[in-house]
């Protein structure tokens, strides 16, 4: 089976990582004074981000069976809804 599409959490983690990278680039441009001033905060943000990633991964791993079940049921419900709309608005020939 192929790789599953990214969820909202994964996308949010990527956005956070990109923002941190942008902040680092801005700090390098601002010079060593600003970099020293914000380096502790940046390290704290990186650690927090990594901790959140780990916690989310552990949660997903621990509850993967339930997540798969919900995903299957949502797909089935979506297919049923699509069929209902197609039947309701089917053009007669």
C-alpha positions in Angstrom: 0.0 0.0 0.0 1.2 3.5 -0.7 1.8 6.3 1.7 -1.3 7.8 3.2 -2.0 11.5 2.5 -0.8 13.9 5.1 -3.3 14.9 7.8 -3.9 18.4 9.2 -1.5 17.8 12.1 1.3 16.7 9.8 0.8 19.8 7.6 0.8 22.0 10.7 4.1 20.5 11.9 5.6 21.2 8.5 4.3 24.8 8.6 5.8 25.3 12.1 9.1 23.9 10.9 9.1 26.2 7.9 8.3 29.2 10.1 11.2 28.4 12.5 13.5 28.0 9.5 12.4 31.4 8.2 13.0 33.0 11.6 16.5 31.5 11.7 17.2 33.0 8.3 15.9 36.4 9.4 18.0 36.3 12.5 21.1 35.6 10.4 20.3 38.6 8.4 19.8 40.7 11.5 23.2 39.9 12.8 24.8 38.3 15.8 23.1 40.6 18.3 19.6 39.5 17.4 20.7 35.9 17.0 22.1 35.7 20.5 19.0 37.4 21.9 16.6 34.9 20.3 18.7 31.7 20.1 17.4 30.4 23.5 13.8 30.9 22.4 14.4 29.2 19.1 15.9 26.2 20.7 12.9 26.1 23.1 10.5 26.2 20.1 12.4 23.4 18.3 12.3 21.2 21.4 8.6 21.9 21.9 7.9 21.1 18.2 9.8 17.9 18.4 8.0 16.9 21.6 4.6 17.6 20.0 5.6 15.5 17.0 6.7 12.6 19.2 3.5 12.8 21.3 1.3 12.9 18.2 3.2 10.0 16.7 2.7 8.0 19.9 -1.0 8.9 20.0 -1.4 7.8 16.3 0.5 4.6 16.9 -1.4 3.8 20.1 -4.8 4.4 18.5 -4.1 3.4 14.9 -6.8 0.7 14.9 -9.4 3.2 16.0 -8.1 5.8 13.5 -8.3 3.3 10.7 -11.9 2.3 11.7 -13.0 5.9 11.8 -11.4 6.6 8.4 -13.1 3.6 6.9 -16.5 4.6 8.3 -16.1 8.2 7.1 -15.2 7.0 3.6 -18.2 4.6 3.6 -20.5 7.5 4.8 -19.1 9.8 2.1 -19.7 7.2 -0.6 -23.3 6.6 0.7 -23.9 10.4 0.7 -22.5 10.7 -2.8 -24.8 7.9 -4.0 -27.8 9.5 -2.4 -27.1 12.8 -4.1 -26.5 11.1 -7.4 -29.8 9.3 -7.1 -31.7 12.3 -6.0 -30.4 14.6 -8.8 -30.0 12.0 -11.5 -31.0 13.4 -14.9 -33.6 11.3 -16.6 -33.0 10.6 -20.2 
